Structures are given as C-alpha cells and as structure tokens.
C-alpha cells in the first residue's frame, strides 16, 4: 500500500484533510517531500489504498494533537 501526505487543518470539530495527490512507496520518501511542502508541520503520513482513504484516516490520527 502506498503512503500519502495529508494536510490537516481546521478546528477540532470541523477538520479538513487534503491528500497531496500521489502516493509514495515508503513513509520515508513521503516524509522528505512533506517537509519541503508543509514546513509548518501540519501534515500526516498515512498508509492507505487511495487518496480518499488517506484523508479519512488522517483526521482521526490528528485528534491527539487537539487542544
């Protein structure tokens, strides 16, 4: 399964997730690209079948960072 970069934004109850678009073979490769594109760090690397599944998985994964 590929790894996707997913940008998560918004308030805790109204979060949005946008997958970067292409999948990567490894989480390390995705992380390298994510660090260049999302320097503020509000992204998640998610292993998923496709972009839509990655977006769905990123929102629950981000809940641990909510205030």
Secondary structure, 3 states (H helix, E strand, C coil): CCEEEEEEECCHHHCEEEECCCCECCHHHHHHHHHHHCCCCCEEEEECCCHHHHHHHHHHHHHHHCC
